Amino acid sequence: MSFIELKDLTMNYGTRSVLAGVHLSVDEGEFVSVVGSSASGKSTLLKIAAGLMEATRGSVTMAGEPVKEFSRKAAFVFQNYSLLPWFSALENVRLAVEGAFPDWPKKRQTDQAARYLQMVGLGAALAKRPGQLSGGMRQRVAIARAFAVEPGILFLDEPFGALDALTRSTLQQELALLCTAVERPVTALMITNSVDEAILLSDRILALSRGPGATLSPSIAVPLAKPRSANLLMHDEGAARIRVRLAEFLIGASGGNSRTRQRGDQAMGKTVPVEA
Amino acid sequence: MMKLTLRNFAYSLVGIIALGALWWIASATFARDLPSPGKTWEESKVYVLQPLEKRGEMDQGIGRMAYYSLTRVAKGFLLAILIGTPLGFLLGSSNTFFRMFDPTIQVLRPISPLAWLPLGLVIFRQSEPAALFTIALCSMWPTVINTMSGVRAMPEDYRNVAKVLQLSRWKTLTKVSIPATIPYIFTGYRLSLGLAWLVIVACEMLTGTPGIGGFLWQEYNSLIYSHILMCILTIGVVGFTLDRLMGIVETRLRVV
């Protein structure tokens, strides 16, 4: 049974149509990614799914219940870290733990926060403020904050979009490991503009066509063993086939003329071997 | 803010000397009643050199006079920020509230202390509460307006974080909204304090209470003009110091 289900979502900003009839479901323990170029309505889709925004039409249900506001069972990782700069890394995470487990004694909340910060390799930076941390470290804190609440579902909004390429690949790899390291399988819905990032982390990938009036492609399964490594995926034939199919959706959906095609390629941050 | 270096100090001396020269020229030529800088110092040095001396109710050292005024300002300012900060928060966070009260505030804001004080006297029948009323009413607005803009300028991200972290209303206020707005609030406080100090002189002049403004007015009526100049200089120096002190607090908070 699907854990979260989006039915016929339509979103208009005034007269501008952003999403036009989007269907999507994520099963329990499944990691699903939506790939799309920038300004295609990805963030809107995710915010609606998470209950941070209301759709013009359509329904979102989580575990059978309609989603009206951000669920207690969920966690969200923002693209721009969104840490509170006046708190230390530990306080930032502890605040989330406190929100999710208000009945726990303070000591246990702090321990939980510290444990997850150690898992992302920040055991030595607990007392540091976000301003004293690099972009990569800040996003590690944000990831620790999301995992520390032991969420039923994890929403990831271009989690590495603000990072430089090198840090980005390191953190992708770390997230892949973290997802398999936690006790129970992670249910996650991620949106990204990187096809490779999606292949590295997901069980299933969908492409969002370019707006206005964006729709989702049929889903493409990624039947590769986890945790995966970016190095191996580069030469993996199965991954290459998925890359090609996604590229077809993303480029085809934009009309197929050479200008939009080029834009599509850039949006994925990588030259896609369409002829392969 | 300028750094406090010897070079900057030397530069700022130029302005002070230029002002002194202008003063001296004016007193020597067209403004015959204006005491020269030297005469002013001669006649008022007893107030400056024995700042805490008390010879009579309205004849006290400059330190004492400034102290009375500062106490009054502190009370009025405290009243202003106690009312102004929550008011600013409400205006910033509720659109309905803003639409209800913003027009009224815009009308009250430009009213001069000289207009409020008589009203204060009518309401409270005593000069002290009337003065506090006037200071609070006049100096409150920068705090209200800055707090309001601070709440409005809070990034959407912080609101989303508060939602995502499942923070209660109270927690959202104390852990997110207030810390995010503090730099704005303190800019408001600094401006309010400056205004309060401006207003105090007018209040004391009209009520004749002991303090730097009251003393100024009394000496004008007694035709001792050099003391007026001494009072003016003192008001300037005290106001400058207050502003700098608040400025330091403000910069500290901005770093966070």
Interface residues (C-beta under 8 A of the other chain):
Chain A: A50 L52 E69 F70 R72 A74 A75 F76 F78 N80 S82 L84 P85 W86 F87 L95 A96 G99 A100 R129
Chain B: D157 Y158 N160 V161 K163 V164 L165 Q166 L167 K171 K175 V176 P179 V256
